[in-house]
Amino acid sequence: MPTPPLATLPIRRLTFRDLSACADLSEDRGWPREEHKWGLLLSAGKGYGIDGPDGGLASACVVTEYGGREQPSLGAIGMVLVAERHARQGVGRRLMHYVVSTMDSTPLTLYATPNGRPLYEELGFKVTGRAEMLRGHFVPGADGPVAGVSTRSATAEDLPALLRLDEEVFGADRTHIVTRLPAFADQLRVAEEDGRIIGYAAAWPNMNTHVVGPLIARDTPTATALVASLAARTDRPLRTDIDVRHEELLAWAKARGLESVAFNTVMTYGITELPGDWTRRFAPVTVAAG
Ligand SMILES: CC(C)(COP(=O)(O)OP(=O)(O)OC[C@H]1O[C@@H](n2cnc3c(N)ncnc32)[C@H](O)[C@@H]1OP(=O)(O)O)[C@@H](O)C(=O)NCCC(=O)NCCS
């Protein structure tokens, strides 16, 4: 039987059952398999994919919606992938056109790799910022405690306060992500001042690293206290993606042994700026979900 042309293959919703096929696709592109991350995205977000004529997935991407359930106020696109053997034949363009039209008038955002950027620009996405990916073993420094600020492990009772803070800073309701963090992350810590939560951060396992994200804090000293407290409780190298406007945090993290690995471009569609308060938003949960 002749194989059908790629342009006619249907686009379907992915489910949790597609997790290993998604990880295979990552691997095909030389990305780490990141099954734990795919698991979060496929359960909290909506996956879309195209089955390849030769088995496996030819293409995939995930959209995580934020805000109202019926009418989301923001959609974050991530894990846009086309298998190497099907590359440069319009598959990525077709899947992205489909996803953008499915999202109707919902504003969209994504972190673009240099590979993906031309396609997003063609679709009308505009550059609004940049994030620097850092990685490495954290070397504790001579940072004294931040006056009046303490960190501790989050408890179930903190959840309402975390959800309030997160929505204020992210600019949209992220309940479905934040409530998954206690199970998804190995550590979830809060920073407090006078019994009030002024920041929180998670460290979740990704291949051999711990990814620090989300990282939300009132100011840079609070962010450094959170990162240092997460680092003190893991032997793995850390990875994080920091908004380049947070120069002080970037300089501090580099002085503590983390190295710059890559830059990703923040792009939006339908809005000119991301909602929320960037001054308190230091790092996303993952660049694949905002
Ligand atoms: C980025 C990616 C999804 C594009 O998928 P694709 O099916 O190969 O892309 P298309 O054939 O639909 O091409 C769409 C346009 O993107 C651009 N493009 C795609 N691949 C490119 C490449 N390797 N170099 C430069 N531009 C490229 C071109 O403008 C292209 O249009 P053209 O072929 O008419 O010139 C695919 O290359 C991929 O999976 N890359 C690795 C993972 C990645 O970086 N994903 C993006 C995450 S943000």
Ligand as a Chemical Component Dictionary entry (heavy atoms), coordinates in Angstrom:
data_LIG
# 
_chem_comp.id                   LIG 
_chem_comp.type                 NON-POLYMER 
_chem_comp.pdbx_formal_charge   0 
_chem_comp.three_letter_code    LIG 
# 
loop_
_chem_comp_atom.comp_id 
_chem_comp_atom.atom_id 
_chem_comp_atom.alt_atom_id 
_chem_comp_atom.type_symbol 
_chem_comp_atom.charge 
_chem_comp_atom.model_Cartn_x 
_chem_comp_atom.model_Cartn_y 
_chem_comp_atom.model_Cartn_z 
_chem_comp_atom.pdbx_ordinal 
LIG C1  C1  C 0 11.069 23.635 14.332 1  
LIG C2  C2  C 0 10.377 22.430 13.720 2  
LIG C3  C3  C 0 9.204  22.031 14.584 3  
LIG C4  C4  C 0 9.874  22.837 12.323 4  
LIG O1  O1  O 0 9.129  21.774 11.775 5  
LIG P1  P1  P 0 9.162  21.420 10.201 6  
LIG O2  O2  O 0 8.004  20.536 9.893  7  
LIG O3  O3  O 0 10.511 20.907 9.846  8  
LIG O4  O4  O 0 8.954  22.854 9.578  9  
LIG P2  P2  P 0 8.164  23.219 8.240  10 
LIG O5  O5  O 0 8.584  22.294 7.132  11 
LIG O6  O6  O 0 6.709  23.303 8.506  12 
LIG O7  O7  O 0 8.777  24.650 7.954  13 
LIG C5  C5  C 0 8.184  25.843 8.346  14 
LIG C6  C6  C 0 9.199  26.959 8.265  15 
LIG O8  O8  O 0 10.028 26.955 9.416  16 
LIG C7  C7  C 0 11.358 27.351 9.036  17 
LIG N1  N1  N 0 12.295 26.240 9.298  18 
LIG C8  C8  C 0 11.987 24.947 9.567  19 
LIG N2  N2  N 0 13.111 24.237 9.771  20 
LIG C9  C9  C 0 14.140 25.086 9.650  21 
LIG C10 C10 C 0 15.548 24.957 9.741  22 
LIG N3  N3  N 0 16.124 23.789 10.027 23 
LIG N4  N4  N 0 16.302 26.048 9.553  24 
LIG C11 C11 C 0 15.746 27.240 9.238  25 
LIG N5  N5  N 0 14.402 27.419 9.140  26 
LIG C12 C12 C 0 13.628 26.370 9.342  27 
LIG C13 C13 C 0 11.302 27.718 7.593  28 
LIG O9  O9  O 0 10.962 29.084 7.522  29 
LIG C14 C14 C 0 10.172 26.865 7.112  30 
LIG O10 O10 O 0 9.555  27.339 5.962  31 
LIG P3  P3  P 0 10.105 26.896 4.474  32 
LIG O11 O11 O 0 10.413 25.421 4.518  33 
LIG O12 O12 O 0 8.954  27.236 3.601  34 
LIG O13 O13 O 0 11.332 27.707 4.279  35 
LIG C15 C15 C 0 11.355 21.249 13.552 36 
LIG O14 O14 O 0 12.489 21.696 12.868 37 
LIG C16 C16 C 0 11.821 20.625 14.868 38 
LIG O15 O15 O 0 11.192 19.722 15.402 39 
LIG N6  N6  N 0 12.981 21.111 15.390 40 
LIG C17 C17 C 0 13.577 20.595 16.605 41 
LIG C18 C18 C 0 12.769 20.969 17.807 42 
LIG C19 C19 C 0 12.555 22.464 17.950 43 
LIG O16 O16 O 0 13.481 23.252 17.968 44 
LIG N7  N7  N 0 11.292 22.846 18.094 45 
LIG C20 C20 C 0 10.892 24.206 18.280 46 
LIG C21 C21 C 0 10.671 24.422 19.727 47 
LIG S1  S1  S 0 10.239 26.086 20.055 48 
# 
loop_
_chem_comp_bond.comp_id 
_chem_comp_bond.atom_id_1 
_chem_comp_bond.atom_id_2 
_chem_comp_bond.value_order 
_chem_comp_bond.pdbx_ordinal 
LIG C1  C2  SING 1  
LIG C2  C3  SING 2  
LIG C2  C4  SING 3  
LIG C2  C15 SING 4  
LIG C4  O1  SING 5  
LIG O1  P1  SING 6  
LIG P1  O2  DOUB 7  
LIG P1  O3  SING 8  
LIG P1  O4  SING 9  
LIG O4  P2  SING 10 
LIG P2  O5  DOUB 11 
LIG P2  O6  SING 12 
LIG P2  O7  SING 13 
LIG O7  C5  SING 14 
LIG C5  C6  SING 15 
LIG C6  O8  SING 16 
LIG C6  C14 SING 17 
LIG O8  C7  SING 18 
LIG C7  N1  SING 19 
LIG C7  C13 SING 20 
LIG N1  C8  SING 21 
LIG N1  C12 SING 22 
LIG C8  N2  DOUB 23 
LIG N2  C9  SING 24 
LIG C9  C10 SING 25 
LIG C9  C12 DOUB 26 
LIG C10 N3  SING 27 
LIG C10 N4  DOUB 28 
LIG N4  C11 SING 29 
LIG C11 N5  DOUB 30 
LIG N5  C12 SING 31 
LIG C13 O9  SING 32 
LIG C13 C14 SING 33 
LIG C14 O10 SING 34 
LIG O10 P3  SING 35 
LIG P3  O11 DOUB 36 
LIG P3  O12 SING 37 
LIG P3  O13 SING 38 
LIG C15 O14 SING 39 
LIG C15 C16 SING 40 
LIG C16 O15 DOUB 41 
LIG C16 N6  SING 42 
LIG N6  C17 SING 43 
LIG C17 C18 SING 44 
LIG C18 C19 SING 45 
LIG C19 O16 DOUB 46 
LIG C19 N7  SING 47 
LIG N7  C20 SING 48 
LIG C20 C21 SING 49 
LIG C21 S1  SING 50 
# 
